[in-house]
């Protein structure tokens, strides 16, 4: 597990504490796609080149040019190459067997060369023009070769894990060590929810089969073991996996293997631009929680007050998070947002207090542990200095309740979800599931997140329809808008949005009663 900080490995579990027969599956008929075939599939399905390169399609008489993503091959010819009629115009069968045989109406068989001319110039093997509705795609020679390589696989390209009667769903759960109980709790909820779906007839007459892998002790080891698991179990998609500590390695693996991953457990979502198409997070991570704290401070105190500081443990991950928080502060109106790092292995609260006072700060976003913040607060009280303290709740722990009473009304936490997110119907449905399947009550927050991930996944399957593929599932998930899981804030995704509930609750801490002041205030971010 990567060392983001001395305590980051257990932070996700700390948030939860604070908040209350593998059947055999056949391979695709033609085996795995080659790299060239995969690139060609991207052109065919999405109208984009390698690494998302934008492609152009020419329509009609050549005067109209559009993004190939608007008119990808699959739109008319379908996943199988045979297609369905659009506006009364039947598309040609472009499976390789059909293309390389004469059509019986005088059209000669296609070769790779004449197929390339048809794709890029709009001419058939006899030199005649194809129908005007057929786009001509501006592709490089390599992209054309890749697309033709994929056309040869149209008849037998099927995603793993999907049969006429079943869908194999994978997850990744710790089975040993301090997180083993949490892993079992997550697995129990996933299994129970899928069992309920199967009792109702499954999704489009397919039953869900859950299979679990166990993370390795290192991030590379976890990715390697999951790669073997995907191949052996023939997994269609991953739901609710515990990827904390192996975020980057898992993201790379999911992208390479083109496996959708819904609702992973992590404090460090990877949401680059463009985003990883396979990843669908439910809750934001620490970076978004920190941004929400900055936004709250700007609204509550105004930016004309004394500086807001960002205090963080020295590491690459937290340094990047501090930079994001600083940028959010400047966007909100502060002229300066000092960033103050510290050595987490030799935490010195006295030194930090001196630095903060030297900067003139009277509020701070603290990105360390709750234990460290409590020590800092005690030192500040000794100096008769009580700044406003802002901390991501995922890092808090019970120690924040021991912060001196002099900080009353000056301590605020951000949480991605709180109990009030549960609707009455959602809470009742979850209670029925737990009771029926005799699921143990601890680890409620983890169980609710797993439950939400399973509901989002099943909703995606339903919207994808009977003609299920990983691509149709991704497209369906990207279409979710304000989807109610019943136990989380409403979830929305899109082509450029991969965090479903983009925001956080700001929750005050009542130090006298040693409790959180719920429900708190929800702040959404773009």
N, C-alpha and C positions, 0 to 999 in steps of 0.2 A: 504494500500500500504506500502510495507516495506521501512524503512528509510535508504536507502543506503547512503544518505547525505542529508543536508537540502534542496538541490535544484534538486536532481536527478529525482524527479517525473516529472518535467517539461522539463528536458534536451532534451528528444527526440523531443518534439515539438519545442524547441529552434533551433535544427539543421535544421528543415524544414524552420523556419523563416529566418534563415541566408542564406540558399541556395535558395533562391528564393522560404396472406391468408395462413398460414401454412397448407397445405393439410395433411390429415392423412396418416400415413405410417405404414404398418403392421410390427410386430416383426418377427424375424427369427422363422421358424416353430417350433423349439424346445426350444425357449427362450434363454436367455444368457447362455454362457458356464460356468461351474463350474471352480474353480481354478485348479482342477486336469485335467479337459478337456482342459483348456488353456495351461497347461504345456505339455499335450500330443500333442496339435496342434503344439507347438514349435518343438517337436521332429519330427512330421510328415512333417511339412513344411520346417523346416530349418536344421534339423539334429543336433540340439543342445539341451542341457538340461537346467534346471532352471538356471537363471542368466548367460546364455551363456556358460554353461559348455560344453567343447568339447567332442563329442562322437566319437566312432570308429566303422567302418563297416569292416567286413571281406568278401573278395570276392573269388569266385572260389573255389579252393581246400584248401583255408585257408592260403596260403602263402602270399597273398596280403592284406594289411590293409591300409585303407584310412580314412580320416576324414568323418564322416557321413554327414557332410555338403556338400560333393561332390556328394553323392548319397542319398539324402533324399527320403523318401517314395513318396512324391508328384511328384518326377521326372518321375516315371513310372506310378504310380496309379492315378495321377491327383488330382485336388481339390475335385472331387466328389467320389473318390475311385474306379472309373470304368476304368479310364486311357485310353491311346491310345497306339497302337503298336509302339515299338521302335525297329528299325533294323529288322522288320518283325516278332518280337516276341510279341504276344498279352499278356498284363499283366492280372493277375487275378482280378476279381471283389472282392474288399475287403470291400465293405460295410457290415455292421454287419448282415443285413438280408441275404446277399449272403453267408457269412461265416458260419452262424449258420443253414444253410440248406444243406443237402447232395447235391453233385454236379451232381448226375445222372450217374457218371462214377466210382462209387465205393468209392469215398472219403467221409468218415463220416463227420457229422457236426462238426464245431469247437466249443469248449468251451473257456472260458477265459484262462484256463490252457494250452490247446493245442495251442491257439493263441499265448500265451507267448513263447512256445517252437518254434513255427514257426518263430517268430520274432528274437529270440536270438540264436536258434540252427539250423534253416533251415529244420525242419521236419514237416510233415503234421499230422493230427489226427491219421492216421493209422501207423505212425512211419516211413513212407517213406521219402526220401529226396526231398526237393523242387528243382526247376530248379536251375542250377548253377549260373544263372544270378541274382538270388535273394540274395541280401546281407544279412548277419547275423549281427545284431547290438548288440554291447556290451553295454547293459543298466543295470542300477541298478534295483532292484525289483520295487522300487517306480516309476522309469521312465517307466518301462514296463507296470505297472498298469495304469499310466497316459496315455500312448499311446493307450492302449486298451479302456480306457474310451473315448478317442477321436474318435477311430474307430466307436464306437457306435453312434457318432453324424455326421459321414461323409455325410449321406444322407440329413441332414437338417441344417448343419452349413452354414449359409449365413451371411455376414457382413451386419449391418444395413445400411439403406440409399440407397440401390441399388435395383432397380426393372428392369423389362425389358425395361421400357421407361424413367426412370428418375434416377438422382443421387442427393441426398440432400447434399448440401455443407453448412457448418456452418462458422460463423465468430464471433468475439468478439469485440465490438466497444463501446467506451464511448459515452453515450447519454445525459449526463448532466455534468455541471461544465465547467471549462476552456477548456477542450479537446473535447467538444461536437461537435463543428464545424469540427474539424479534423476527428472525427469519422464519421460524415455525409459525408465528402468528400471521405473518404476511401470506405464507403459503396456504394456511388454512382458509383464509378469506377468499383468496383467488380460487381455490378448489371448490369451495362452497358456492360461490357465485356462478361459476361455470356449470356446476352440477344443477343449479336451478334453471339455467338457460337450457341445458340438455333435457331436463324434465318437461320443458315447454315445447320441445321439438327441435331445439337447437336454433341455429341461424341459417335461414334458407335451406332447411333440412340437413344441415351439417352439424354434427356434434363436436364440441370443443374438448380436446385432450390436452391436459396440462402436464408438462414435463419440466423438472427443475435441475439446474446445475448448481455447483458450489464454487464460489470464488476461490482463487488461489491466494497464497500469502503475499504475492506481489502483483502489481498492475500488469506487467508483461505476462506473468504466469496466468492471471485471470483471463486475459484476452486469448491466450493460446488455448486454455482449457475450454473457453466458450466457443472458439472456432471449431474445435473437435466436436463439441456438443451439438453445434448447429448441423454439422455434417452427419453425425451418427443418428441424431433424433429427427432429422429432416424438419426443422422448425420453420414455420411460416412467419411468425412474428414473436417478439418478446414483450411481455407485459409485467409491469411492477418489479423489475429487477433491481437488486441492490448493487449499484455500480460505484458507490463512494470509494474514492481512492484510485479508481481505474477509469475515470471519465474520458480522458483523451484516447486511451487505448481502445475502449469500447466504442467510442464514436468513430474512430478510424475503421474498426472491424465492421460495424454495422453499415457504414457507407460502402466498404469494399464488397461485402456480401449482400448488400441491398436488402437488409432485414429491417422492417419497421420496429421501432422500440417505443412503447407507450408507457408513460408514467414511471420513469426510473427514479430511484431514491438517491439523491445527491444534493449537496449544498453548492455545487459548482456546475450549473448547467452551461453547456457550450452553445452559444447562440451567435456564431459568427455571421458575416455577410459575404456571400449568401449563406443561409443556414444549412446545416446538415439535414437533408430532406427526410432521413429515416427517423430522426429524433423528435418525439413529442413529449415535452415536460408538462406537468400539471402546475407545480408551484415554482415560483422564482427562487433563485439561490441567494447567497449572501450579498452578491453585488447589487441586485435589485433591492433587497431589504435595506442596504446602506443608502441607496439613492432615495428611497422613500423616507428614510429618517432625515436626510438633508432637506427634502421637499417639505416635510412637516416642520422642521426648524424654521425654514424660510417663511412659511405661512403663519406659524405661531408667534415668532419673535420679530420677524422682519429682518431684512438684510442690512439695515443701517446700524444695527447694534454692533457690538464688538465681534471679532472674528469667530467663525466656527472652525474648529480644528478637527482633523482626522488622524486618529492614533491607531497604529496597526503594527502587528508583529512582522519582523523582517522576513520576507519570503517572496518569491516571484508572484504567487497567486494573490497574496494580500497587498502587495505593492500595486498590482494592476487594479485591484478593487479600490484602493485608496485614490488612485488617479481618476477612476470613474466618479467617485464621490466628490473629489475636488472639482471636476468638470461640471457636475450637477450643481454644486454650490455656486460656481461662477455663472452658470446659466440662470440660476435663480436670482442672482443680483449681488452676491458678495464680491468685492474687489480682490480679496485674498482669502484663500482657504488653506492654511498651513497644514502640511502633512508631516507627521512626527512618527518615525519608526522606532521600534525598540527591539532589543534582543529577547526573544521569548524564553531562551534558556537561562538568562540572567536578568530576570525581571526586576527593575529598580523603580518602584513607585515614587520615591523621593525625587529622583532625577527627572522623571516624567512631569511631576508637578512643577518643578522649576522651569522646565522648557515650556510648558503650557502657559504659565504665568508670564514668562518672558515674551511670548507671542501675543499676549493680551487677550487670549481666548476666554470666553465665559460660557462656552458650550462645546461639547466634543462628540463626534461619532467615534465610538470605540469599537475596534474590530478584533479585540482579543477575547479571552474567556471571561465568563462572569466572575470567576475566582479572582482574576487579575483586576477586573474593574472594582471589585469590592475592596481589594488592597489599596488601589489608587484612591478610592473615595475616602478610606480611613486616613490616608496620608494627607489628602486635601483638607479634611476636617481639622487635622492637627494644625494646618496652616490657616485655619479660619477662612477657607475658600470653598465655596459650594457651587461649582458650575453645573449647568444642565448636562445630564448624562444620557446619551442615546446609544442603544446597543441592539444589534440584531438578535431577536429572541432565540434563533437557532443556536446561538453561542452562549446563552445565558446560564442555565442551570439554577439550582436552588440557592446558590451563593448570593445572587443579587438581592434576595430577601433580607440578607444580613447587612446591607449597606446602611450606614448611619442615618438616623431619623432626620438629621439636618438636611438631607437631600429630599425630603418629602416634597412632592409635586415637581421634582426635578429629574426624575428617572423615568425614561420611556423606552419601551421595547417594540420592535417590529416583528410581526408574525405573518407568515404566508396564509395561515388559516387559523381560525378560532372556533370554539363550539357553536357560536351563533351563526356560522355559515351553514349549519345543518337546517334544512327545512323540516317542518313537522312530518311531512310524508317521507322524506328521505331518512330521517332518524328512525321512524317507525319501521320502514322497510329493512334497514340495517339490523334493528333489534330482532326482527322476525328471523332474518338469516342467521344471526348469531345463536339464537335460541334453538332453531331447528337443527343446526349442525353442531351444537354443543361446543362452540368456539370459546376458548378461555378469554376472559375480559381484559387482561393486561395489554399494554402496548396499543391503546386505542387509537392514537394519532396515526401510527403506522398502518393499522388495520383499515382505517378510514381512507387513507391515501391509496392503499392497494385496492380497496373496493371501488374508489373513484376511477382508478386506472382500468379496472376490468369493465366498468360501465362505459367508459369512453371507447375502449376497444370494441366492445360488442355493438355500440351505436355505429362505429365506423364500418363494421362488417355488414350491418343491416343496410346502411346507405350505399355500400359498394355493390350490393346486389348479388345475384346468383353467379354472375360471371366474375368470380373473385380472383384477384391477383394482388400482389404487393402494391402495384401502381394504382389500382382502383381503390385499395384501402387508403393509401396516402392521400389520394385526391379527395376521398370522402372525409377523412379527418381534417384536411385543410378547409373543408367547407363548414365545419362546426362553428356556430356563432351563438354565444351566450347559452351553451348547452348546460342544462342543470343536472349535475350529478346527485344533488340532494344533500351532499356532505362537504362540498367545497364551494368557494365562490364560482359563479358561472364561468364556463370555459370557452374560449374562442381561439381558433387557429387560422392560419392563412399561409400562402406561399412564402411570406417573409416573417411569419410569426410562429415561434415554436414553444412559447411559454403560455399555457392556457389561461391562467389567472394572473395577469400581469399587474401586480400591485402588492400591497401588504397592509395589514391592520396595525395601527399605532395604539399601543396599550400602555397605560400608566401603571405604575406599581405603588400600591398603598403600603408604605413601609411600616406604619403602625400596626396594621392588621396582617402584615406579611402575606399579601395576596395581590393578584392581578385585578385591575379594574376593567372588567369585561362589560360589554362586547368590544369596546375600543372604536377607533375611527378608521375606515377603509380609505386608502388613497391609491388610486389607479395611476399607472404610468403608460405612456404611449409605447 
